[in-house]
Amino acid sequence: MITRLRSCWSAIRFLAIGAATSMLSWFVLVGMLFVLLMCPFGVGIPAVPHALKLIRYPVNFERRRAARLLDEPIPEPYRSGNPVTDPASRRDLTWLVFHAATGFIIGIFAIAFPLGGIRQVVTAFIWPAVPGGVQSSLGFMVTSWPMAGLSAVTGVGMIALIFLYPRLARWQAVIARKLLAPAPGVVLTDRVVELAASRAAALEAHGAELRRLERDLHDGTQARIAAVVLQLGIADSLFEKNPEKARELLGKAQDTATGALAELRTVVRSIYPPLLTDRGLDGAVTALADRCPVPCTVDVRSAGRRPAAVEAAAYFVVAEMLTNITKHSGAEHAWVTLDGTADTLLIEIRDDGHGGADEAGGSGLSGIRKRAEAFDGTVKLSSPAGGPTVVKVELPCGS
């Protein structure tokens, strides 16, 4: 019973605030009408986009109220650009008209019925003390006990109507959600745009990775192998004339080949680290932390294997962040947390450095974002001046 009463009280507050915002809607609509009437004179035309942006403030307030009541988020449907051509502006105006026509009436009755019911009940008991009787809130005079009984019964009925208020408030919130949430077609269009951007980011990241591999192989491994071939050729020509010099060149060729092999292994590890196959993501990240010059603590809260591509992306995200921490943060300690569910991998990298990290500063953070967006993931960066720096990466793992 207490829970129901609290729900009724919340509904009364919702509807009462709705009455106030309904009056505000009237003022907004009158102002919008005035701007439109000025358009034939040329004055209102440049003001229309600004007026449409201004009406978003009361609309956003109602959007948040409805979201709290329904306990589900209602995303803003606005697009960047001209609000005149934005479909959300028309939906805002439709909601303002609807709310102006219904919100005030509903809110006033929501307040009046329980107050009137209380007066009806009180009137049923105090009428004998007032000469000539007492007029009830419904307009009839209470001058006898039968009329007093009628007043009490109607008063209790009026008070009991508050148990319908939660449904009424929810109905008002549902209407707001339908009108103020993005239209289904708009959601699909925006999703297509997001996927196109993710695909472009994936292609760009893939192209950058191929260019890096080509550069590493061409400038490093290929050059060393060419040096080995050259040294072997010189050693072969000197073998009979100067065996000592030939053996020296063979030793250099062996050293060069060993270096080329090491570089080749490094390139292979950068494509897909063998540790991921052997020890999984948690073991590979732990190995990264052990090799990090800055002391690093790894906290694995959700173990288990993820898709290979997701594990590789997570590995390189952690590797890039630990490199950034080592080079730029001035931190004394770093923390890596792996968490999530079977469908989502959450990575948090935190350090106690001086902060001030900026994606535009060329520290590799933009590459991390592009790598995450290629999987339709998200990156959140918090790095105030003075620290700490916290990077949270979410990677979907579902098929």
KASUL-V660510 format. One record per backbone hydrogen bond with DSSP energy under -1.0 kcal/mol. NH is the residue of the N-H (numbers start at 1). CO is the residue of the C=O. Records with the same first field share a line. If there is no record, write none. Layout:
# KASUL-V660510
NH: CO + CO
This chain:
# KASUL-V660510
5: 1
6: 2
7: 3
8: 4
9: 5
10: 6
11: 7
12: 8
13: 9
14: 10
15: 11
16: 12
17: 13
18: 14
19: 15
20: 16
21: 17
22: 18
23: 19
24: 20
25: 21
26: 22
27: 23
28: 24
29: 25
30: 26
31: 27
32: 28
33: 29
34: 30
35: 31
36: 32
37: 33
38: 34
39: 36
42: 39
43: 38
44: 38
48: 44
51: 47
52: 48
53: 49
54: 50
55: 51
57: 54
59: 55
60: 56
61: 57
62: 58
63: 59
64: 60
65: 61
66: 62
67: 63
68: 64
69: 65
70: 66
71: 67
72: 67
89: 86
91: 87
92: 88
93: 89
94: 90
95: 91
96: 92
97: 93
98: 94
99: 95
100: 96
101: 97
102: 98
103: 99
106: 102
107: 103
108: 104
109: 105
110: 106
111: 107
112: 108
113: 109
115: 111
116: 112
117: 113
118: 114
119: 115
120: 116
121: 117
122: 118
123: 119
124: 120
125: 122
126: 122
127: 123
129: 126
130: 127
133: 130
134: 142
136: 140
139: 136
142: 134
148: 144
149: 145
150: 146
151: 147
152: 148
153: 149
154: 150
155: 151
156: 152
157: 153
158: 154
159: 155
160: 156
162: 159
163: 160
164: 161
165: 162
168: 164
169: 165
170: 166
171: 167
172: 168
173: 169
174: 170
175: 171
176: 172
177: 173
178: 174
179: 175
180: 176
181: 177
187: 183
188: 184
189: 185
190: 186
191: 187
192: 188
193: 189
194: 190
195: 191
196: 192
197: 193
198: 194
199: 195
200: 196
201: 197
202: 198
203: 199
204: 200
205: 201
206: 202
207: 203
208: 204
209: 205
210: 206
211: 207
212: 208
213: 209
214: 210
215: 211
216: 212
217: 213
218: 214
219: 215
220: 216
221: 216
222: 217
224: 220
225: 221
226: 222
227: 223
228: 224
229: 225
230: 226
231: 227
232: 228
233: 229
234: 230
235: 231
236: 232
237: 233
238: 234
242: 238
246: 242
247: 243
248: 244
249: 245
250: 246
251: 247
252: 248
253: 249
254: 250
255: 251
256: 252
257: 253
258: 254
259: 255
260: 256
261: 257
262: 258
263: 259
264: 260
265: 261
266: 262
267: 263
268: 264
269: 265
270: 266
272: 268
276: 273
278: 274
279: 275
284: 280
285: 281
286: 282
287: 283
288: 284
289: 285
290: 286
291: 287
297: 334
299: 336
301: 338
302: 338
311: 307
312: 308
313: 309
314: 310
315: 311
316: 312
317: 313
318: 314
319: 315
320: 316
321: 317
322: 318
323: 319
324: 320
325: 321
326: 322
327: 323
328: 324
334: 295
335: 350
336: 297
337: 348
338: 299
339: 346
341: 344
345: 395
346: 339
347: 393
348: 337
349: 391
350: 335
351: 389
352: 333
354: 329
356: 383
361: 358
368: 364
369: 365
370: 366
371: 367
372: 368
373: 369
374: 370
375: 372
376: 373
377: 372
378: 394
380: 392
382: 390
386: 354
387: 384
390: 382
391: 349
392: 380
393: 347
394: 378
395: 345
397: 343
